[in-house]
Amino acid sequence: MKKVLFTLIFISSLGLYAQDIEENQDLESIDTLAPKVKRISVGLKIGVPNIAGLSVEGVTPLLDNRVAAFADFSGFNVADGETEIGLNYSEFGVNVYFGNKGKGFYAGLGAGNLSTDLTFFEDLDGGGRGKGTTELAIKSTNLKLGIKTGGRIYFRFEVGYGLTSDIPEEITVRLQEIGGSQTETDVFEVPTIPGVGSNGILVGNFGFGISF
């Protein structure tokens, strides 16, 4: 009786062991078939309105690896002799990929902030040269469509449009005489800013970098 009981226990143990091996093999097969997702991408974006700047994207597990958070940063200066423009651009948002591997076609939604420092130079009525500075902040809600390649080195292309509040056509600036005490107030047209129109911001850029 003891031998029969021992035999039954031994056979049962072998069965459980074999089942455990089979389950582990199934899990390994599932892991092998699971999409290989590169979670982090770091690179550059060149275009409008960012001109050229740093871009970071992180693919999350949400919606089966379809939702990615991104952030873009850039800063540059533009001068035409009578006007100097210091521009700083930032954008935060999400990209939703149509596939589940963090690459391919996607739609993007972002909140953009274009901060400008404007410096104007003009001859004053009483003689001398005047200089005046002011700031202009343009906030936008950006809607985009894009495509991103896979692999360690990636490339991306985006087009879209940024919805903004009304952007003024003219601004009033107080001019201070350079090296003197004379002051004067004048009205200037808002200078042309790449990609920025009276009702919105054009979005179009090319990007590249490293994914891991």
Sequence and secondary structure as in RCSB ss.txt:
>XXXX:A:sequence
MKKVLFTLIFISSLGLYAQDIEENQDLESIDTLAPKVKRISVGLKIGVPNIAGLSVEGVTPLLDNRVAAFADFSG
FNVADGETEIGLNYSEFGVNVYFGNKGKGFYAGLGAGNLSTDLTFFEDLDGGGRGKGTTELAIKSTNLKLGIKTG
GRIYFRFEVGYGLTSDIPEEITVRLQEIGGSQTETDVFEVPTIPGVGSNGILVGNFGFGISF
>XXXX:A:secstr
 HHHHHHHHHHHHHHHHHHHHHHHHHHHHHHHHS     EEEEEEEEETTEEEEEEEEE SHHHHTEEEEEEEEE
EEEE SSEEEEEEEEEEEEEEESSSSS EEEEEEEEEEEEEEEEEEEE TTSSEEEEEEEEEEEEEEEEEEEE  
SSEEEEEEEEEEEES   SEEEEEEEETTS  EEEEEEE    TTB SSEEEEEEEEEEEE 
